[in-house]
Amino acid sequence: MSEKTLPGETPAPASPDAERTPARRRNWLVLLPVVFFGGLAAVFLTQLVAGGDPSEVPSVLIGKTAPQTKLPPLSGVDGPDGKPMPGLDLTGFGDGRPVLVNVFASWCAPCREEQPLLMQLAQDKRFRLVGLNYKDKPENARKFLATLGNPYDAIGVDEKGQATIDWGVYGVPETFLVSPDGEILYKQTGPFTPDAIEHGLMPALAKALKREPKAGGGPVS
């Protein structure tokens, strides 16, 4: 029960601790974004100090089995053989080659920057290059490929962005190298650059080609 102030008495001053508590809470809430972005900055700084590419953000999926992704094709797009390009199916065993899964969208400016490099990578037959079209309009995606070239062996449409959640994608472009037995070996965050390909992708690919397949195979087709 609260104390009553008698006539002629001066109200007792509020406790200093009671006054400071709301202020402390407000200060903590203000500091939360600072702490969050400070943590991100620490990750990038660690990459720089270690001599790594800051675009190669570590992924919790590295070393894990690739998601069992199956997506419909991008209609109206033909492959090099003139037949309709198939959708994305990462549920089988594949043809024994590693698979490079590139997440792209026509509205993504960095995707446009990296497309010429993907066209060059498509010439390397040691692996398959497949596309995952993220939250895009089909007509825009078709125009994108018609203008900049289509490097993919298959394209899956993820119109609502559900499949990319399983891959841990938080921006486009992102690219994953998956071993023939279905293990994610490498992730490129952001667009490929010549340096990222030379010092990131190619060493990872060389290791993928040398490794022995795991018993039972993996879920990549």
C-alpha positions as semicolon CSV with decimal commas, in nm:
position;residue;x (nm);y (nm);z (nm)
1;M;0,000;0,000;0,000
2;S;0,140;0,339;-0,092
3;E;0,210;0,593;0,186
4;K;-0,021;0,894;0,211
5;T;0,120;1,244;0,246
6;L;-0,028;1,427;0,542
7;P;-0,120;1,793;0,515
8;G;0,186;2,011;0,552
9;E;0,428;1,732;0,470
10;T;0,660;1,740;0,170
11;P;0,633;1,431;-0,057
12;A;0,933;1,202;-0,025
13;P;1,164;1,223;-0,328
14;A;1,160;0,931;-0,572
15;S;1,433;0,673;-0,531
16;P;1,736;0,746;-0,753
17;D;1,740;0,378;-0,854
18;A;1,375;0,399;-0,961
19;E;1,454;0,700;-1,179
20;R;1,758;0,539;-1,336
21;T;1,589;0,204;-1,423
22;P;1,374;0,334;-1,715
23;A;1,668;0,536;-1,842
24;R;1,891;0,231;-1,837
25;R;1,630;0,032;-2,028
26;R;1,602;0,301;-2,294
27;N;1,980;0,322;-2,326
28;W;2,004;-0,056;-2,372
29;L;1,740;-0,056;-2,645
30;V;1,924;0,222;-2,826
31;L;2,249;0,025;-2,807
32;L;2,104;-0,298;-2,951
33;P;2,146;-0,197;-3,320
34;V;2,499;-0,078;-3,243
35;V;2,587;-0,414;-3,088
36;F;2,434;-0,603;-3,384
37;F;2,618;-0,408;-3,651
38;G;2,932;-0,417;-3,443
39;G;2,916;-0,796;-3,452
40;L;2,879;-0,794;-3,830
41;A;3,172;-0,555;-3,859
42;A;3,381;-0,789;-3,647
43;V;3,309;-1,078;-3,887
44;F;3,417;-0,875;-4,189
45;L;3,724;-0,740;-4,005
46;T;3,826;-1,093;-3,913
47;Q;3,800;-1,192;-4,280
48;L;4,018;-0,898;-4,383
49;V;4,281;-0,958;-4,115
50;A;4,295;-1,324;-4,211
51;G;4,352;-1,225;-4,572
52;G;4,017;-1,363;-4,690
53;D;3,761;-1,217;-4,923
54;P;3,498;-1,032;-4,715
55;S;3,233;-1,146;-4,967
56;E;3,299;-1,508;-4,867
57;V;3,087;-1,503;-4,551
58;P;3,107;-1,836;-4,366
59;S;2,794;-2,047;-4,403
60;V;2,655;-2,291;-4,149
61;L;2,569;-2,515;-4,445
62;I;2,931;-2,575;-4,545
63;G;2,998;-2,943;-4,490
64;K;2,627;-3,021;-4,470
65;T;2,404;-3,205;-4,716
66;A;2,247;-2,982;-4,981
67;P;1,872;-2,920;-4,943
68;Q;1,646;-3,154;-5,140
69;T;1,536;-2,884;-5,380
70;K;1,296;-2,944;-5,668
71;L;1,156;-2,643;-5,856
72;P;0,957;-2,594;-6,179
73;P;1,133;-2,470;-6,493
74;L;1,134;-2,115;-6,625
75;S;0,882;-2,142;-6,909
76;G;0,977;-2,014;-7,251
77;V;1,351;-2,078;-7,212
78;D;1,527;-2,333;-7,432
79;G;1,856;-2,506;-7,368
80;P;2,152;-2,534;-7,609
81;D;1,986;-2,838;-7,769
82;G;1,677;-2,634;-7,856
83;K;1,460;-2,827;-7,612
84;P;1,281;-2,660;-7,317
85;M;1,524;-2,608;-7,032
86;P;1,447;-2,837;-6,738
87;G;1,363;-2,718;-6,389
88;L;1,591;-2,762;-6,093
89;D;1,602;-3,110;-5,940
90;L;1,855;-3,166;-5,662
91;T;1,701;-3,486;-5,531
92;G;1,890;-3,747;-5,734
93;F;2,246;-3,868;-5,764
94;G;2,358;-3,662;-6,064
95;D;2,610;-3,751;-6,331
96;G;2,917;-3,766;-6,108
97;R;3,014;-3,400;-6,146
98;P;3,001;-3,125;-5,883
99;V;2,712;-2,881;-5,921
100;L;2,735;-2,502;-5,898
101;V;2,401;-2,360;-5,778
102;N;2,367;-1,990;-5,861
103;V;2,084;-1,786;-5,704
104;F;1,994;-1,495;-5,935
105;A;1,719;-1,248;-6,026
106;S;1,666;-1,002;-6,310
107;W;1,611;-0,715;-6,063
108;C;1,950;-0,778;-5,901
109;A;2,213;-0,533;-6,031
110;P;2,513;-0,740;-5,906
111;C;2,367;-1,040;-6,091
112;R;2,404;-0,847;-6,414
113;E;2,766;-0,774;-6,326
114;E;2,854;-1,139;-6,267
115;Q;2,663;-1,286;-6,564
116;P;2,957;-1,256;-6,808
117;L;3,172;-1,450;-6,562
118;L;2,905;-1,718;-6,534
119;M;2,902;-1,745;-6,912
120;Q;3,275;-1,818;-6,896
121;L;3,232;-2,069;-6,612
122;A;2,968;-2,250;-6,818
123;Q;3,244;-2,353;-7,058
124;D;3,408;-2,560;-6,784
125;K;3,257;-2,906;-6,822
126;R;3,407;-3,039;-6,499
127;F;3,092;-2,925;-6,320
128;R;2,728;-2,839;-6,393
129;L;2,604;-2,483;-6,352
130;V;2,237;-2,452;-6,256
131;G;2,027;-2,148;-6,172
132;L;1,776;-2,076;-5,898
133;N;1,560;-1,780;-6,007
134;Y;1,463;-1,594;-5,691
135;K;1,139;-1,392;-5,647
136;D;1,134;-1,286;-6,011
137;K;0,874;-1,230;-6,280
138;P;0,907;-1,492;-6,557
139;E;0,899;-1,234;-6,836
140;N;1,175;-1,032;-6,669
141;A;1,388;-1,340;-6,609
142;R;1,353;-1,443;-6,974
143;K;1,455;-1,095;-7,091
144;F;1,751;-1,101;-6,851
145;L;1,880;-1,427;-6,999
146;A;1,810;-1,324;-7,358
147;T;2,010;-1,004;-7,308
148;L;2,304;-1,126;-7,098
149;G;2,319;-1,493;-7,194
150;N;2,203;-1,818;-7,038
151;P;2,488;-2,014;-6,877
152;Y;2,267;-2,269;-6,700
153;D;2,204;-2,638;-6,760
154;A;1,878;-2,610;-6,564
155;I;1,676;-2,331;-6,404
156;G;1,436;-2,361;-6,112
157;V;1,181;-2,089;-6,034
158;D;1,146;-1,993;-5,667
159;E;0,878;-1,728;-5,712
160;K;0,791;-1,695;-5,342
161;G;1,143;-1,745;-5,205
162;Q;1,056;-2,058;-5,005
163;A;1,332;-2,286;-5,136
164;T;1,607;-2,031;-5,078
165;I;1,526;-2,029;-4,707
166;D;1,655;-2,387;-4,689
167;W;1,979;-2,270;-4,849
168;G;2,022;-1,987;-4,598
169;V;2,012;-1,725;-4,872
170;Y;1,975;-1,368;-4,747
171;G;2,069;-1,182;-5,066
172;V;2,136;-1,232;-5,434
173;P;2,347;-1,337;-5,599
174;E;2,475;-1,625;-5,392
175;T;2,641;-1,939;-5,527
176;F;2,703;-2,283;-5,376
177;L;2,940;-2,557;-5,489
178;V;2,791;-2,900;-5,416
179;S;2,993;-3,221;-5,437
180;P;2,872;-3,518;-5,646
181;D;2,759;-3,688;-5,325
182;G;2,552;-3,387;-5,218
183;E;2,774;-3,200;-4,970
184;I;2,797;-2,819;-4,981
185;L;3,168;-2,742;-5,014
186;Y;3,182;-2,370;-5,086
187;K;2,966;-2,058;-5,081
188;Q;3,015;-1,728;-5,262
189;T;2,817;-1,441;-5,112
190;G;2,763;-1,161;-5,360
191;P;2,870;-1,158;-5,724
192;F;3,166;-1,356;-5,850
193;T;3,476;-1,158;-5,936
194;P;3,782;-1,289;-6,122
195;D;3,969;-1,292;-5,791
196;A;3,690;-1,483;-5,611
197;I;3,684;-1,742;-5,888
198;E;4,062;-1,784;-5,892
199;H;4,122;-1,793;-5,517
200;G;3,788;-1,921;-5,390
201;L;3,590;-2,129;-5,635
202;M;3,871;-2,299;-5,826
203;P;4,059;-2,431;-5,519
204;A;3,727;-2,560;-5,381
205;L;3,650;-2,724;-5,715
206;A;3,994;-2,888;-5,727
207;K;3,930;-3,041;-5,384
208;A;3,583;-3,155;-5,493
209;L;3,725;-3,334;-5,795
210;K;3,988;-3,516;-5,588
211;R;3,770;-3,633;-5,301
212;E;3,632;-3,982;-5,281
213;P;3,250;-4,003;-5,295
214;K;3,082;-4,089;-4,966
215;A;2,908;-4,421;-4,931
216;G;2,548;-4,401;-5,038
217;G;2,588;-4,102;-5,266
218;G;2,410;-3,772;-5,225
219;P;2,098;-3,584;-5,325
220;V;2,225;-3,386;-5,623
221;S;2,116;-3,447;-5,982
